[in-house]
Amino acid sequence: MELDFDVVDMGPADHVEAGEQAPDFERPLVNDEYWEDRALSELTAEGPVVLICYPMDGAFPATYIWNELRDRGFEQYDARTVGLSISTPYEHKTLIEGREMDFELFSDPKNEVAEQYGIVNDLDGMAGIEEPRPAAFVIDEERVVQYAWVARQWPDFPDYDELEAAVESL
């Protein structure tokens, strides 16, 4: 089968691993009605969090990831599923409405959270432009990572069955 895009090896990443403390951060958290600055620690104080990192809204990985999570009913787990990308709150609101999502999305245009998590992807041929690698972190109430998956190729997606099993084991 011929692909309309190149598969790119991103190599290993020095990312946050299972058993490690998830770095805390505060960014605008967007839902279908509004956004407000929220910290990850505020969310984990309420219960476990599934943090889904993806490049940006409008790219096919965002559509594929969020459709898959929506279709699998991730919003019904006891863990709160939230996204993180370099897209602005306005772009997030458009994605949420267009995909009919019940998920919230953190906006991190400067990609600083990806730096904290060790998942920065420098875009080839674009000086100074970076985005987060696709990644999934299941984080418990103590902000300890219980599951971590980070892409090593572009495009790459988590094993959704494995991700579901990690969430169900909380």
Secondary structure, 3 states (H helix, E strand, C coil): CCCCCCCEECCCCCCCCCCCECCCCEEEEECCCCEEEEEHHHHHHHCCEEEEECCCCCCHHHHHHHHHHHHCCHHHCCCEEEEEECCCHHHHHHHHHHHCCCCEEEECCCCHHHHHHCCEEECCCCCCCEEECCEEEEECCCCEEEEEEECCEECCCCCHHHHHHHHHCC
